[in-house]
Amino acid sequence: MQAATHVRATALPSVTDALRAVEALLLGSGQRTARRNAWTSVLEDRRRAKDRVEAQHVLEAVAGRTSSAT
């Protein structure tokens, strides 16, 4: 009688998982948190800058209509 062979598939880690594992080895949790907080701040600054540019375009468009109407 032949014994049943069980094959268990394990998922390969993603690149993100691999980078996080390396990060965990190289950095302490405090440094890791600080880096993530810094990146979150960068993204928020970019969002605010985009909002400022959009608001400036709206104001310029309104000012252009007002000045040409007078």
C-alpha positions in Angstrom: 0.0 0.0 0.0 1.3 3.4 -1.0 1.4 6.2 1.6 -0.4 9.4 0.6 2.0 12.3 0.0 0.8 15.6 1.2 2.1 18.6 -0.6 1.5 21.9 1.1 1.9 25.0 -0.9 3.3 28.1 0.8 2.9 31.5 -0.7 6.1 33.3 -1.5 6.5 36.6 0.4 5.8 39.7 -1.6 8.5 42.3 -2.2 6.8 44.5 0.4 6.9 41.6 3.0 10.5 41.0 2.2 11.4 44.7 2.6 9.5 44.9 5.9 11.4 41.8 7.2 14.7 43.4 6.3 13.6 46.7 7.8 12.7 44.9 11.1 16.1 43.4 11.2 18.0 46.6 10.5 15.9 49.2 12.3 14.5 49.3 15.8 10.8 49.8 16.1 11.2 53.5 17.0 13.2 54.2 13.9 10.7 52.3 11.8 7.8 54.3 13.3 9.6 57.6 12.7 10.3 56.7 9.1 6.7 55.8 8.5 5.5 59.0 10.2 7.9 61.0 8.0 6.6 59.4 4.8 3.0 60.1 5.9 4.0 63.7 6.4 5.5 63.9 2.9 2.3 62.5 1.4 0.2 65.0 3.3 2.4 67.9 2.3 2.0 66.8 -1.4 -1.8 66.7 -1.0 -1.8 70.1 0.5 0.4 71.5 -2.2 -2.0 70.1 -4.9 -5.0 71.6 -3.1 -3.2 75.0 -3.0 -2.5 74.9 -6.7 -6.1 73.9 -7.5 -7.4 76.7 -5.3 -5.1 79.2 -7.0 -6.4 78.2 -10.4 -10.0 78.7 -9.2 -9.2 82.1 -7.8 -7.4 83.2 -11.0 -10.3 82.0 -13.1 -12.8 83.9 -11.0 -10.6 87.0 -11.0 -10.2 86.8 -14.8 -14.0 86.7 -15.2 -14.6 89.6 -12.9 -12.0 91.9 -14.4 -13.1 91.2 -18.0 -16.7 91.8 -17.0 -16.0 95.4 -15.7 
